[in-house]
Amino acid sequence: MTGPPARVAELVDVAEAAARAAGAVLARFAARRQAGGDLGLRDKGSARDLVTDADVAAQAAVAEVLAARRPADGVLGEEQPEQPGSSGLRWLVDPLDGTTNFVYGRPDWCVSVACEDTSAGELIAGAVFEPTRGQLWLAGLGLGAWRDGTRLGPLGPSPLAEALVATGFHYDLALRRREAAMVAELLPRVRDLRRNGSAALDLAGVAAGQADAFVEAGVHPWDWAAGALLVTEAGGLATMTDLDPMGLLVAANPALHGELLELVASLVA
């Protein structure tokens, strides 16, 4: 465990403050969208990979909180260049996970903020905040995972044939084809699949028992860091492999994790 529990709790508090600040910004943009206002929609080199003024403004809100409370820490955010730090800690920030859902007025989008100890290679604190439902998930290394004040876990066993598996798809077309082949092979072997469009919310759902597992290739650290800590602190396992061309993340209850990881790695390779 990195540092005493009080230090971890402090970092969880910072993660919550940053996520809530970004969530407030996103809520204002959501109201603007509902009123017919412009979101400043554009793409990041692909018509499938969208970004809006809301993403950028939410990233700035997180950066403001971190600059005030953790100025020596590094920051890696989806919508900003990496900012090096001197403390040995780095924040992984997705200011709007589920941008496509946000653009279309769908409810599944959130803010994801996590802190990692770069020297130890371990996640310490995380927050996932969902403004549309007002739900807040928090996790601290050794302190457990929580949703709106209720502790999560332990995750119960679920055999593969009875597993509800959440997944997502990458923007790269070649990787999407491999993921589609994986889904075609996986679907007959599990209870069902779900695709909500937000990796952070899917992982939070696994921690809360709303799904038995999550699998996705090509996810970035800011996509999965907070959610993976939620899963592990709820008693599950989360593994990122070095599968070419981009990593494969598998998170599940301990009884299911190994079998599912072996299966999906062979299907998407």
C-alpha positions as CSV (number, residue, x, y, z in Angstrom):
1,M,0.0,0.0,0.0
2,T,1.3,3.4,-0.9
3,G,1.5,5.5,2.2
4,P,-0.8,5.5,5.2
5,P,-4.6,5.3,4.9
6,A,-4.9,9.1,5.6
7,R,-2.8,9.9,2.6
8,V,-4.8,7.6,0.4
9,A,-8.0,9.1,1.7
10,E,-6.7,12.6,0.9
11,L,-6.0,11.6,-2.7
12,V,-9.5,10.1,-2.9
13,D,-10.9,13.4,-1.8
14,V,-8.9,15.2,-4.4
15,A,-10.2,12.8,-7.1
16,E,-13.8,13.4,-6.0
17,A,-13.3,17.2,-6.0
18,A,-11.8,17.1,-9.5
19,A,-14.5,14.8,-10.8
20,R,-17.3,16.9,-9.4
21,A,-15.8,20.1,-10.8
22,A,-15.7,18.6,-14.2
23,G,-19.2,17.2,-13.8
24,A,-20.6,20.6,-13.0
25,V,-19.1,21.9,-16.2
26,L,-20.5,19.0,-18.2
27,A,-24.0,19.5,-16.7
28,R,-24.0,23.1,-18.0
29,F,-23.0,21.9,-21.5
30,A,-25.7,19.2,-21.4
31,A,-28.3,21.8,-20.6
32,R,-27.0,23.9,-23.5
33,R,-27.3,20.9,-25.8
34,Q,-30.9,20.3,-24.6
35,A,-31.7,23.9,-25.4
36,G,-30.4,23.5,-28.9
37,G,-27.0,25.2,-28.3
38,D,-23.7,24.4,-30.1
39,L,-21.3,22.0,-28.4
40,G,-18.4,22.8,-30.7
41,L,-18.4,19.3,-32.1
42,R,-15.4,18.1,-34.1
43,D,-13.4,14.9,-34.6
44,K,-9.9,13.9,-33.7
45,G,-8.9,12.5,-37.1
46,S,-11.8,10.1,-37.5
47,A,-15.5,10.7,-37.8
48,R,-15.9,8.0,-35.1
49,D,-13.6,9.7,-32.5
50,L,-15.4,12.9,-31.3
51,V,-14.5,15.8,-29.1
52,T,-16.5,18.8,-28.0
53,D,-16.0,22.1,-26.2
54,A,-17.4,20.3,-23.2
55,D,-14.6,17.7,-23.1
56,V,-12.0,20.5,-23.2
57,A,-13.7,22.7,-20.6
58,A,-14.1,19.7,-18.2
59,Q,-10.4,18.9,-18.6
60,A,-9.6,22.5,-17.6
61,A,-11.9,22.2,-14.6
62,V,-10.0,19.1,-13.4
63,A,-6.6,20.8,-14.1
64,E,-7.6,23.7,-12.0
65,V,-8.4,21.5,-9.0
66,L,-5.2,19.5,-9.4
67,A,-3.1,22.7,-9.8
68,A,-4.5,24.0,-6.5
69,R,-4.3,20.9,-4.4
70,R,-1.6,18.7,-6.0
71,P,0.7,21.1,-7.9
72,A,3.8,18.7,-7.9
73,D,1.9,15.8,-9.4
74,G,1.9,14.8,-13.0
75,V,-1.2,14.8,-15.1
76,L,-2.1,12.6,-18.2
77,G,-5.4,13.7,-19.6
78,E,-7.2,12.7,-22.8
79,E,-7.7,16.3,-23.8
80,Q,-4.4,17.9,-22.8
81,P,-0.6,17.2,-23.3
82,E,1.0,15.2,-20.6
83,Q,2.2,17.4,-17.7
84,P,5.2,15.9,-15.9
85,G,5.5,16.1,-12.1
86,S,8.1,15.7,-9.4
87,S,6.1,13.9,-6.7
88,G,6.1,10.4,-8.1
89,L,2.3,10.6,-8.5
90,R,0.4,11.0,-11.7
91,W,-3.3,11.7,-12.4
92,L,-5.1,9.9,-15.2
93,V,-8.1,12.0,-16.4
94,D,-10.9,11.3,-18.8
95,P,-13.0,14.5,-18.5
96,L,-15.8,13.1,-20.5
97,D,-15.9,9.3,-21.0
98,G,-18.7,8.6,-23.4
99,T,-18.5,11.7,-25.6
100,T,-20.6,10.1,-28.4
101,N,-23.4,9.4,-25.9
102,F,-23.1,13.0,-24.6
103,V,-23.4,14.3,-28.2
104,Y,-26.5,12.2,-28.9
105,G,-28.2,13.0,-25.6
106,R,-27.8,9.6,-24.2
107,P,-27.3,9.3,-20.4
108,D,-24.2,7.0,-20.2
109,W,-21.3,9.4,-19.8
110,C,-19.1,10.4,-16.8
111,V,-15.9,11.9,-15.5
112,S,-13.1,9.5,-14.6
113,V,-10.2,10.7,-12.4
114,A,-7.5,8.4,-10.9
115,C,-4.1,8.8,-9.2
116,E,-1.2,6.4,-9.7
117,D,2.1,5.9,-7.9
118,T,4.4,5.8,-11.0
119,S,7.4,4.3,-9.0
120,A,5.3,1.4,-7.7
121,G,3.2,1.1,-10.8
122,E,0.0,0.9,-8.7
123,L,-3.3,2.9,-8.7
124,I,-4.0,4.6,-5.4
125,A,-7.2,6.6,-5.7
126,G,-10.1,7.0,-8.2
127,A,-13.4,8.7,-8.7
128,V,-16.1,8.1,-11.4
129,F,-18.8,10.7,-11.4
130,E,-22.0,10.4,-13.4
131,P,-23.8,13.8,-13.5
132,T,-27.0,12.6,-15.2
133,R,-27.8,10.3,-12.3
134,G,-25.8,12.0,-9.7
135,Q,-23.9,8.8,-8.9
136,L,-20.4,8.9,-7.5
137,W,-18.1,5.9,-7.2
138,L,-14.9,6.2,-5.1
139,A,-12.0,3.8,-4.5
140,G,-8.8,4.1,-2.4
141,L,-6.0,1.5,-2.3
142,G,-6.7,-0.6,0.8
143,L,-9.8,1.5,1.6
144,G,-12.4,-0.3,-0.5
145,A,-14.8,0.8,-3.3
146,W,-17.9,2.8,-2.7
147,R,-21.0,4.0,-4.5
148,D,-22.8,7.0,-3.0
149,G,-21.5,6.0,0.5
150,T,-22.3,2.3,0.2
151,R,-19.3,-0.1,0.2
152,L,-19.1,-2.4,-2.8
153,G,-18.2,-6.1,-2.9
154,P,-17.3,-8.8,-2.5
155,L,-18.0,-9.9,-6.0
156,G,-19.7,-13.2,-6.2
157,P,-18.6,-16.1,-8.5
158,S,-20.1,-16.5,-11.9
159,P,-19.3,-19.2,-14.4
160,L,-18.6,-18.1,-18.0
161,A,-21.9,-19.5,-19.3
162,E,-23.8,-17.3,-16.8
163,A,-21.8,-14.2,-17.1
164,L,-23.1,-10.8,-18.3
165,V,-20.1,-9.2,-20.0
166,A,-19.8,-5.5,-20.8
167,T,-17.6,-4.5,-23.7
168,G,-16.7,-1.6,-26.1
169,F,-15.2,-1.0,-29.5
170,H,-12.1,1.0,-30.6
171,Y,-12.2,3.7,-33.2
172,D,-9.5,2.1,-35.4
173,L,-11.3,0.1,-38.1
174,A,-8.7,-2.7,-38.2
175,L,-9.0,-3.3,-34.4
176,R,-12.8,-3.0,-34.7
177,R,-12.9,-5.9,-37.1
178,R,-10.9,-8.0,-34.6
179,E,-13.2,-7.0,-31.8
180,A,-16.2,-7.9,-33.9
181,A,-14.7,-11.4,-34.5
182,M,-14.1,-11.7,-30.7
183,V,-17.7,-10.7,-30.0
184,A,-19.1,-13.2,-32.5
185,E,-17.2,-16.0,-30.7
186,L,-17.8,-14.8,-27.2
187,L,-21.6,-14.2,-27.4
188,P,-22.6,-17.8,-27.6
189,R,-20.5,-18.7,-24.6
190,V,-21.9,-16.2,-22.1
191,R,-25.3,-15.1,-20.8
192,D,-25.2,-11.9,-22.8
193,L,-23.2,-8.9,-23.8
194,R,-23.7,-5.2,-23.1
195,R,-22.2,-2.2,-24.9
196,N,-22.9,1.1,-23.1
197,G,-20.2,3.4,-24.6
198,S,-18.3,4.3,-21.4
199,A,-15.5,2.1,-20.2
200,A,-15.4,3.8,-16.8
201,L,-19.1,3.3,-16.2
202,D,-18.9,-0.3,-17.4
203,L,-16.1,-1.0,-14.9
204,A,-18.0,0.8,-12.1
205,G,-20.9,-1.5,-13.0
206,V,-18.7,-4.6,-12.6
207,A,-17.6,-3.3,-9.1
208,A,-21.3,-2.8,-8.2
209,G,-22.4,-6.2,-9.5
210,Q,-24.3,-4.8,-12.5
211,A,-22.2,-6.9,-14.8
212,D,-19.9,-9.9,-14.2
213,A,-17.0,-8.7,-16.4
214,F,-15.7,-6.1,-18.8
215,V,-13.5,-6.7,-21.8
216,E,-12.2,-4.2,-24.3
217,A,-9.1,-3.8,-26.5
218,G,-7.4,-0.5,-27.2
219,V,-8.4,1.3,-24.1
220,H,-6.2,4.1,-22.8
221,P,-5.1,4.5,-19.2
222,W,-7.5,7.4,-18.6
223,D,-10.3,5.2,-19.8
224,W,-9.9,2.4,-17.3
225,A,-7.7,3.5,-14.4
226,A,-10.4,4.7,-11.9
227,G,-12.8,1.9,-12.9
228,A,-10.1,-0.8,-12.6
229,L,-9.3,0.4,-9.0
230,L,-13.1,0.2,-8.3
231,V,-13.1,-3.4,-9.4
232,T,-10.0,-4.5,-7.5
233,E,-11.1,-2.7,-4.3
234,A,-14.5,-4.5,-4.6
235,G,-12.7,-7.8,-4.6
236,G,-12.3,-8.4,-8.3
237,L,-9.4,-8.6,-10.7
238,A,-8.4,-6.3,-13.5
239,T,-5.6,-7.1,-16.0
240,M,-4.2,-5.1,-18.9
241,T,-2.3,-7.2,-21.3
242,D,0.3,-6.1,-23.9
243,L,-1.7,-7.6,-26.8
244,D,-0.6,-6.1,-30.2
245,P,-1.4,-3.5,-31.5
246,M,-3.0,-2.2,-28.3
247,G,-3.7,-3.6,-24.9
248,L,-6.6,-5.7,-23.9
249,L,-8.3,-5.0,-20.5
250,V,-10.2,-7.8,-18.7
251,A,-11.9,-7.1,-15.4
252,A,-14.1,-9.7,-13.6
253,N,-14.8,-11.5,-10.4
254,P,-11.9,-13.7,-9.4
255,A,-13.7,-17.0,-10.3
256,L,-14.3,-15.8,-13.8
257,H,-11.2,-13.6,-14.5
258,G,-8.6,-16.2,-15.6
259,E,-10.8,-18.2,-17.9
260,L,-12.2,-15.1,-19.6
261,L,-8.8,-13.5,-20.0
262,E,-7.4,-16.6,-21.7
263,L,-10.4,-16.8,-23.9
264,V,-10.7,-13.2,-25.2
265,A,-6.9,-12.9,-25.6
266,S,-7.0,-15.9,-28.0
267,L,-10.0,-14.5,-29.8
268,V,-8.8,-11.0,-30.5
269,A,-5.1,-11.9,-31.2
